[in-house]
Amino acid sequence: MNDSQYDQIAEDLLLAVEEAIEDCGVDIDFESTSGLLTLTFLNGTKIIINKQAPLHEIWVATKFNGHHFAYENEQWTDKRGTDEFWLFISKAVSKQAGEELTLSA
């Protein structure tokens, strides 16, 4: 994948997360600037999702840990495990929001 392809795929992912947050029915604020998406929960905790262009990765920092995702086989996969991005982000958002949520593109 070249830099232009990565940039488009990563931007599409960030936009899809914004749309999923808007549609989830839970009060989660978000702010997006230059490849960085910050989700802020009512309890004051945050999840930060950002592009790591030199590595062609997406990094996610939660209250509990951080994960790096690489784009393989047309999906973002956690480099430390086998979680696909949407499964991981659903678990992380649920944990920090204090209620069960399922996010998807």
Residue pairs with C-beta under 8 A, 6 or more apart in sequence:
1 9
1 56
1 71
3 53
3 56
6 53
6 56
6 71
7 51
7 53
9 71
10 35
10 51
10 53
10 58
10 71
11 35
11 51
13 58
13 76
13 85
13 105
14 32
14 35
14 37
14 49
14 51
16 105
17 30
17 37
17 39
17 49
17 89
17 103
18 30
18 32
18 37
20 103
20 104
20 105
21 28
21 30
21 39
21 93
21 103
24 93
24 101
24 103
26 97
26 99
26 101
27 42
28 39
28 40
28 41
28 42
28 93
28 97
29 39
29 40
30 37
30 38
30 39
30 40
31 37
31 38
31 40
32 38
35 50
35 51
35 53
36 48
36 49
36 50
36 51
37 48
37 49
37 50
38 46
38 47
38 48
38 49
39 46
39 47
39 48
39 49
39 93
39 96
40 46
41 47
41 96
41 97
42 97
43 96
43 98
45 63
45 96
46 63
47 60
47 61
47 62
47 63
47 89
47 92
47 93
47 96
48 60
48 61
49 58
49 59
49 60
49 89
50 58
50 59
51 57
51 58
52 58
52 59
52 68
55 68
56 70
56 71
57 68
57 69
57 70
57 79
58 68
58 69
58 71
58 76
58 85
59 66
59 67
59 68
59 69
60 66
60 67
60 68
60 69
60 88
60 89
60 92
62 92
62 95
62 96
63 95
63 96
64 92
64 95
67 78
67 79
67 80
67 83
67 88
68 78
68 79
68 80
69 76
69 77
69 78
69 79
69 85
69 88
70 76
70 77
70 79
71 77
75 84
75 85
76 84
76 85
77 83
77 84
77 85
78 84
78 85
78 88
83 91
86 103
86 104
86 105
89 103
90 101
90 102
90 103
90 104
93 101
93 103
94 100
94 101
